[in-house]
Amino acid sequence: MAKYLVIVESPAKVKTIKKFLGSNYEVMASNGHVRDLPKSTLGVDVDHDYEPKYITIRGKGDILAALRKEVKKAEKIYLATDPDREGEAISWHLYMALNLQNKKVYRITFNEITKNAVKESLKHPREINMDLVDAQQARRMLDRMVGYRISPLLWDKVKRGLSAGRVQSVALRLIGDREDEINAFVPTEYWDLEADFSIPGEKKPLTAKFYGTKDKKLPVSSKEQAEEIIKKLERADFKVGEVKKGERVRKQPLPFTTSTLQQEASKALNFSTQKTMRLAQQLYEGVEIKGSGTVGLISYLRTDSTRISDEAAASAAAFIGEHYGKEYLVKESAAKSPKSKIQDAHEAIRPTDINRIPSDLKDALPRDLFRLYQLIWRRFTASRMAPAVYDTISVRIDGGEYRFSVSTSLVRFDGFMSIYTEADEEKPVKNTLLGAIDKSTKVSLAELRKSQHFTQPPAHYTEASLVRTLEEMGIGRPSTYAPTITTILARRYVGKENKNLFMTELGEVVNNMMKQAFPSIVDVNFTANLESLLDKVEEGEINWKVVVENFYPDLDEAVKNAEKELAHVKIADEVTDVICEHCGRNMVIKYGPHGKFLGCPGFPDCRNTKPYLEKIGVPCPKCGKDIVVRKTRKGRRYYGCEDNPQCDYMVWQKPGDKK
């Protein structure tokens, strides 16, 4: 009979950890939190020292009963939830819900699900860290207060089903402010001048860009100015004025944190933040590998730290030395300057074993899991490799009072770039002509070209750039970025086109209300300051109730004022050309838990609904009716005839209207 009970969060970890520990240990899962604030009320007693009222989460009764049964048999109980604030809080809730006060209870944490890490954690048990628990409790209560006090106000003033959130409302404001910048942007005209120079003995001309005068850079802002410069240049004699040769060192990247993984997976793999986190969770908890059983492939996925353990560094050095050569080994690791916001409790995201190279796992992993693992593996390996070295050359060509410039770089030593380059990185262009040029080289003008351009407005936020901005401003934490973006998309405050996020009419209404009635809630600096206060709670410098009691009275007053002052706003439903066969009205687009549907505007007198079929403006090649967007049971999009099942036409790729 098992003497020791280990409780983890996720059922996916149970089998793996049981395999590491043997028959003396029973491993069970809590399936996340077992207690929370009640859904029906605020759950915080604001009149009695802000005491939270926790209840057992619905559906967790059976799990707790099974755990209590095992607790009675066990000599020691190890709480092995995730190594962060949320995991610490889950351990504390388990301690309270299972009445473990008179038991031998130990808190253990591991940064990766490997045999060594799990066994090592059992050698270093500790008590539950109440500072971490209190930081989580304070965050939960602040979020609850904002959500439960402001959301009903939005229901009353706009419509039911809306929500406000402490981080969510700031993210919405950032997107709104960017849209205002884009709308207010006035483009400015500018011109580019480019020249082709002939060089004796070379077939290809050398292309250089207009720089300005010999003393300073000169922007060209009109056609007249461009033509005047061209006239002078056509009469000028050209000579090589300056040749500079040098070296540029490009540092290796840092290993991934949660935020940088989300950004790079969005750029390189086109994954949403939500998808990235879901796949990373699977890689962390363990994937079935033939011959090895269930294996945790990466370290813990919620981290702000770029630090790695000495063992991981040694393992990487041995691997790189063997497969790439000693010259590819990093001399000293790239280090990120420590910021107050960074929680350095655990390591960067890295493979649990660098020798498990992606190509060996290609057949064992589904495509998207493989691509994400490969990205993490390459980034970590590159972070332990030597910098890349470029030879650079820059040439200035003078003609009269004006100057053209051209520069290029050539990779002399690829270093970490032999394995990894970032998705949006420009590849160095090799210009073979430049190597042979010196100040005595004769050049003559072959062709001059002018082209008109206009300055561009700031780009719309994408999921990746929004995550980067939230992190830079200190808003939210690694675990909050994905749920925040998912929520504002699900509530239809924000739409997504290609990768760009843009405000909907509903989002504008909610954002304007929040800015008017709750300026501090949507203030970037206020929210970032709250995050730093939560960090101080975690460090034991501030009592968590001080943070809550300083926050709530101002919120309460703002809600009461908003109830009186905010006007009601009606957002009209989008009318379609589909006629309701029951009452003859034009049906409107409504939104439910599963997306769009058609509803009768005569509700509640007429309750007719229909599925919403989005037409793409292309006729069906089989029967001539409209092609519509459909989804499979698993949510994959395809295109089919609106007359299905009578017409069976369907394709995965979006069809065009030209044959």
C-alpha positions, 0 to 999 in steps of 0.5 A: 500500500502506498505510504505517500500521497502526491497531489498534482494539478493536471491528470496529464501529469499523474501517469508520468510522475507515478512512473518516476516514483514507484509503488510507495507513492500514490499520485492524484490530480486536483484538476486545477482549483478546488475552491473559489469565490462563488459565481453568484455573488461578489464573494468578498465581505467588504464590511468585515476586513475584506474577508474572502468567502471560498466555496467548493467549485461545483463538480469538484466534490467527487475529486475531493472525496477521493482525495480525502480517502487517500489522505486518511491512508497516507503517512506524508502528503506532498502538494506538487502543484505548479511552481507559481502564485496560482500553483501555490494558491491551489496547494493552500486551497487543497490544504484547507479543503482536505483539513490537512492541519494535523497531517505531515504536509510538504510543498514541493515544486519542479520546473520540469517533469523529468525523473531527476527534477521530480526526485530532487524536489522530494529531497527539498520539501518546504512549507506553503509560501503564504506570501505567494498565496496572498499575492494570488488572493489579492489579484483574484479579489481585485479582478473579481471586484472590477468584474462584478461591480462594473459588468452589471453596469455595462449590462444595464447601460449597453446590453447583457453579456458584456464584461469588464476586467482589470487587465482586459479593459487596459488591453482594450484601451491600448487597441482603442488608442492605437486606432485613434492614432491611425485615424488621426494620422496625416500622411507626409510625402517624401521621395527616394532617389536611387542611382546605378553606377557603372564600374569598369570591368563589372557587368552589374551596376552598383545601386546606391541610395541618395543620402544628402549633402557631404555634411548632412542627410537631406530628406526629399519632400517634393517632386520639384525638389527631387527634379532639381537635385536630379538636374544637378546630378546629371551634370556632376562628376562622380567619385568614391568619397569614402570606403569604410570596412568593419566588423559587426557582432550579432549577439545570440538571442535569449531563451524564451520567456512566456511573452517572447514565446507567444510573440515568436510563435505568432510571427513564425508559426501564425499561432494565436496566444491561446493556441501557443499556451495550450500546446506548450502546456501539452509539451510541459505535461508530457507527450507519449513518445514511442519507447519512452512512454509519456515524456515532459518535453519542455520546462515550465511555460509560465515564466518571466525569467531568462535564467537557466540551470547549471545542469541545462547549460552544461548539457547544452555545451556538451551537445553543441561542442559535439555536433557543431564544434568548440568554436560554436560554444558561447563564451558568456551567456547573453544576460537580460538586465534585471528589472523589478517586474521579473519574477525569477522564481524559475527558469526560461522555457527550454527543452528538458533534454537538448539531446532530444532533437526535433527531427527525432520526434517528428513522427511522434508529435502532431504537426503543431506540437512538433513545430512549437517544440522545434521553435523552443529547441532551436531558440534555446540551443541558439542562446547557448551558441557563439554570436554571429560575426559579419564583415561590413562595408559602407561606400559613399559616392560623391557627385558635386555637392551631393552624396550617395551611400551603399552598405552591405554585410557578409556573414563571416561566422554564422554562430547561432544563426546556423540553427536559428533566425527570428521570423521577421529578420532581414537576411543579409544581402551579399553585394560582391561588387563592394569588396573590390571597391576602394577610393581609386575606383572609377565610377560613372552614373548609368541611371537615376530613378525617383519614386514617390512615397508617403509615410505610413500610419502606426500598424494595428496591434497584432496579438504578438505586438499587444503581448509585447506592449503589455509586458513592456508596460508591466501590465498583467503577468505571463499567465494573463496575456492569452486569456486577456486577448481571448476574452476581448475577442470572444466578447466581440470588443475586438475583431481580427482580420488577417493578424490585425486587431481592430475595435468593433462598434461594441468595443468602442462603446465599452472603451469610451464608457470605461474611460469616462467612468473609470479612468483609473481602471483603464490607466496604464500606469495605475494598472502597472503600479498595481502589479508592482504592489502585488509583487511586493505582497509576494515578497512579503513587504506589504500585507495583501489586505492593504492593497485591496482596502485601498482599491475598493472604496474608490471603485465603489464610489466610481460605480455609484457615480457611473450608475447616475451619470452614464447614458444608455447606449443602444447598439443596433443588430446587423440586419440581413436580407433573410426573411423570417418565415413566421412573421415576415421581418428581416432577420438580424445577426445575433451572437451566442456561445457558439458564434453567430446565428440569425434571430427574429427582431420580434423576440419574444413574440417571435422566437424563430432562429436559424444558423448564420451562413456567411456568404463569400460572394462566389457561386457554387460551380455545381449548382450555382447557389452561394458558397458559404463558410462552414466549420467541422465539428472540431472547428476547422473552417471549410467552404461548401454550398448553401444547399447542402446536403442536396449539393455536396460541393466542399473545398478546404481552400477559399474558392475564387470566382474566376475559373 
